[in-house]
Amino acid sequence: EEQAEMTTSVNYIHFDQQQDQGVRTQYFLPGGDFLNQNRFFTNAGQETDIITAGVDLDFGLGEFSARAGLKYSDISTDSFLDFFNANAQPPVLEDDLSDLFLYDESIYAAYFQLERSWEDWSLDAGLRAEQTNVNGDSRALGLVNTQDYFELFPTLSVSHSLNEKNVLGLRYARRISRPRYQSLNPFKYFINETNFNAGNPALRPEINNKVTLSYAYDNTFFVEVYYEHSDNTLSTLVFQDNQDRIIRTVDANLIQDFQYSLDFIYSASVSPWWYLYVLTSTFYLENEFFAEESPQLTYPNSTPGFFGQLYNSFTLDKNATWTADLTGVYLSNYIFGSYEYKNQFSLSLSFRKSLWEGKANLTFGVDDIFNTNNIEVASRYLNQDNSYFARPESRMFRASFTYNFGNWNLGDNQRTIDTTEGNRLD
């Protein structure tokens, strides 16, 4: 007798963020004499309400396991930014740099999925349909952005076991990524009076297609070859106005981007005291975007690259109460929009001591030991040549102590609720 199981869920997220900024820039002549100064401050806020509701049904369909469901999402975001010129007292509100942005989005989705395993084969196939309605209203710009679109997202995964140790696989997936809510705000966030970041209320969702051919040996050695292509890729672009000497960084849709990649993974216990994980990825990236400040309409940005990760876990005593982790990461070349990154490396080491038969744990370690993870980021093409070198704190010492009271062997029934709509708040 076939059984069916139905699950329903309702989530509500309220997000409220206030952000204030004050900037004063002073200019001096080469001899040190004061020339002039510019002062301003901003008050900004974003309030978001997200409601999601869904129903999922698991059931049997002949020789297949089937899953189907419906989901509804409603997002409402009100954002504002008030810009005050503080060069005079009292400060003056600049209407052309202030704005109120109202954004509403509704998503109606339905999906159907089939799974089956037989002999040396396994199959997983599904189809998701989504209808999206968007309305974004910038009061200062007088701009209303309306989007209504319907999309289908098929997925297919097939694997075949040649024998006990060798498995071949083929996967295809079409997916959607929607912009962060803050990226949609049409506000200008000034770093100084000649350098600012700006959102884009006309952003379109990114549509991604990926095909992967895989091979696994003895659940230890893995090879993947894949091709990935995206339209309207969500990214950021930096433009310099060479006449007015202004640099602006804007959220934008690329025309397209794609990559080819060959990945190797080795994951195994080399000895009773040493676990080793090695990942290498050799790839080629290329994208195309609108070159808004250049005589050429569009520009293709591309690079070959290599990524490597080496993770070691060591057991340092016979009772396995002392362990150590050593991780190294290297990235040769990478592109993001018009930005280029080169030669990024970090090495991290941590130790863990289990105390009192596992009731307590002491952990300490250092991330990015040699402080090499920060690099120059540059955008150089046609008539554009700008770069910056940010130094966020990547070399950090970490220490923690945990103690479990009571019957620490028992679990609980807490659940972590994670929604795609909620992740767009980050």
Phi, psi and omega in degrees: 000125180280139180245155179233148179229130180245136180233133176241152180211144174223128179234144175226131179234129173243127183234127181226119183229132174245139185218116179248149182217139173226131184227133171229124180243129179245142181240140182229149174286162181306330179279356178102355179287140181292134181257297177195179178213162177224131182228138174205163173214157181230147170242124183225154179204155177218128178235123186232135173240127182235125176237127175232142178219138182208160174224133181235141182231121174256130183202167176267144179222088185066236179271005182253152165265131186239153178215134180218156181192166176232148179213142176231135178231137177229123182238130177229122183231128173245122182231148177217156172215125176249124183252125182243127173278115185256015177290334176243160178241131000286161179302148184249131177287124178267107184295325184287346178250004178250156183198158170236125184239124180248125185230130177229139182217133176233136180231126176247124186226148174217145180217160176215135185221140178236141177225144176202141174234133178208141181046244183256018185237154170216146184223137175221115182225143181205165177216131179238135178242136181224134171246125184237134176237126185232140173218116179240128187235111174265112186290323182287318182280344185065031186247123176246119180255117180243130178228132174224115183215149178241131182224149174248141183229092178277152172224146179211131177222125180231134176227148182223125177272113178291322175199195185295336186247346187241126182227131175253147181217152176221129181227144172222139178211141172244125188227165179235142174232123180262154184292153172297150182297321181292331178292339180278342181293130183277023186277156172256119176259108187276131169277315164212186187291348180244010183213118182214159173252143182220143174275183186213105182290349181265012180302138175260158176289152177271133177248124186240135174238133183221132177240128185230130171250126187232157176219136179231136178240118174055031179054027183233318183244129185230141176231135176227133172240126182216157174236132183228131181226136180229141171253144181058041183304131178283123185205187171234144178234142177248135180230139175247128174271103187290340179279311181267357178057052178239136176248127177233138176246121188235146169288134187209160168266124169289158176296313177193163166208157179209163176209149169249143182212143174236114185245139174238135179228133173236126183219113183191161171273109181291325177210173179301339184248003186221116173254134185234133175230124181233130176232129171232140179224119175253125191217166171228127181243142174210138175222170178220135182217166178280121180271084193292334182255013184241158178293334178276136187295313182232164180217132174265130178248134185210159176194143162278160181199169179219134175236134178223139177225131179234117181240128178236134174238121184246136170263121192261353177217168185294328182273002179058035176267340176248125175227158179221144177239132177234121185231130175237137181227134178223136176228120185282294182229147177203150176233146175219106187063235178269355182280148174235137177240142181221137169053072178253130185217144173211149176228128184231147181221134178218155179234149179224130178241123176269130185239150171054054177057039174088001180287337182223155179221136175244125181232136175208152182180178181232128173267142178049066187306317185266006178055050184248007186278346181265129184223167175289140175243124188231149174232102186228111177194150178046241180263018182251132178205095178213156182203165173212158179232098180272144180235066171295153185286101179258337176269109185224143172264129181241140176215137179211152176226129178235143177224131181261118178272157175069209181278086188286352178281344182275141175271184176227178183254023178292146179235140174266119182264121181231124180239148177299320180295321179293326180295338180284358174282340184291000000 
